Amino acid sequence: MRPPLQRLAFAFGSPNFGTESSNCFRSVNLAGLLTFGTLVMGGPPSKETKNCFIWGVNPAYSAPFSMKGLLKSKQAWVNFVHIDPRATPTVKALGGMHLTIRPGTDGALALGMIQTIISEKLYDKDFVTKWVHGFEQLKGYVSQFTPERVSTIAGIPAEQIRAAARSFADGPTALMISSAPIVHHTNGLQNMRAVFSLVALTGNFDRPGGVVAPPRPLLPPDFMGEPEFCFRKILLTDLKPKRADLKQYPVWADLIPEVQMNRLPEYVEAGTIRAMVLFGGNAKIWPQPHLYQKALANMDFSMAVDYFYRPWTHNYVDVLLPAATCFERLGSPACFGRSVYQRQPIEPLGQAREDWQIIADLGTALGLSKEFCNGNLEAFINELLKAAGTTVEELRNAPGSMIAKPPKEPPRFQKFAEGLLRKDGKPGFETPTGKIELYSPILEKNGLDPLPVYAEPVESPVSKPDLAKKYPLVLMTGARVPFYTHSKFRDIPWLSEFQPEPVVNLNAEDAAARGIAEDDYVFIENDYGRIKVKAHVTKTVSRSVVDMFHGWADQDVNALVPRHFDPISGFPPFKAGLCQVRKET
């Protein structure tokens, strides 16, 4: 439902459309745009892949449908390299090399691998010469990141760093990443650019078995939105000067069509945002959530639409509307590459209405009847489907309510060489230099470091050694568990039976040193607060690292996360805070 909500905001005259992607997907998106000029999310290995790096993601939990293919790739002798502070089910199932990284140091590891690749002349010289900008500058910068030095930063043996670098260069190499772990740090955007630089230097972009630029889908994914339907031209012209995030995050404001929402308390205090409509909004998604609850309460008007009444959010808004569930919604159409699917919903229960209908009615009530089809739901969705050349009626009558429009020719690689990645049709990339940018002119223009530099997390054992004496454990939050999607269905009784209480994963040696046993109640605490949870003693997490799933209303781990934001993306440090764990006495 993001596309119709963008359309509503921009047609109404507000550029301040924002989503939870201010904490999730959009920082990886921004790193891809700055480096390649396009969205890059990596993907699983193919039959041509030799090495596959699974960096900060656990597909066994976050994408279990992919595990069958990954296990087949393992049998086909694909070499897996895992970079994760935890020995996840994915690590255990696929085997291979496991680099147990200290949270927040992904950028240092990537730079150490780059140093090895350059010093041992393992990079793709022809590709770099023709398609990469900033090689010499990056070469000079990474000379200080020897594997020995990086070993002291990231906690990984130097020889493992060299071995990982040689594997990455010995392609084709696939890269699997998530939307959050690498970027959930105070230097997360640059960390992600450093990882992407590995892809560029080794020539692994859009080659068979490598990091592939997918062919154009019939419709962009719902989280991106079809630009014409979303009225994105209005945002880029008339509305841009009004963006709430323009001064604080100018690079984000230039390239991302969503306002950076992490500064909401500041926007409300300054009077920049005075009213808000939330679809599935949750005040607990942010660090220090009490500040966001206060911001909601201090607005002139706020309205929420949700499945459930959630007092930690809805007690602070003026109006709450009941949302229809996915089984009761006609929108949004789902796009799978070159196929589009339209669900056939049942009638919503009670007073619930689907998001698309609420948005169409709001737009019509605001005097935008033409843009919102006078509230006619099917006509409104047909406006989106124009880009795919189909209609709701055609999909309803199609077998399985799905149509497929295969491309006119088979998939092609190295599309950049044929001008298929640029709007002007010229060879190269949609970047200022027309090349993959290890040295970013956009960042330089905005007074930011143009290289993918490394910086310690604002609060870490290295940057704050005195604080680390008091809080010696690194708090990592937000990793998935297989039976919850964030807090979305936490209120369903049968589902909550799988994990009825908040749990912290604690390394067995750290637990023993604190006299903590399995199922003991413990306090996680730091200078920002304290929460009481149940301990799970495990060897899954590394020493000095604790791991907790988020989304518990009463024992909210986000209350322990500081508001230290990445200076480029505005992302919070969900994966590298400092804390102590004590047994309840």
ABEGO torsion letter per residue (X at the ends): XAAAAAAAAAAAGBABBBBAAAABAAAAAAAAAAAAGBBBAEEBBBAABABBBBBGBBAAAABAAAAAAAAAAAAAGBBBBBBBABBBAAAAAAEEBBBBBBBGAAAAAAAAAAAAAAAAGABBAAAAAAABBGAAAAAAAAAABBAAAAAAAAGBBAAAAAAAAAAAABOBBBBBBBAAAAABBAAAAAAAAAAAAAAAAAGABGBBGBBBBBBBBABBBAAAEBAAAAGAAAAABAAAAABAAAAABAAAAAABABBBAAAAAAAAAAGABABBBBBGBBAAABBGAAAAAAAAAABABBBBBBABBBAAAAAABABBBBBBBAAABAOBBBBBEABBBBBBBBBBBEABBBAAAAAAAAAAAAGAAAAAGGGBAAAAAAAAAAAAGBBAAAAAABBGGBBBBBBABBBBBGAAAAGAABAAGBBEBBBAAGBBBABBAAAAAAGBBABBBBBBBABBAAABAAAAAABABBBBBGBBBAABBEAAAAABAAAAAABABBBBBBBAAAAAAAGBBBGBBBBBBBAAEBBBBBBBBBAABBBGBBBBBBGBAABBAAAABBBBBBAAAGBBBAABBBBBBBBBX
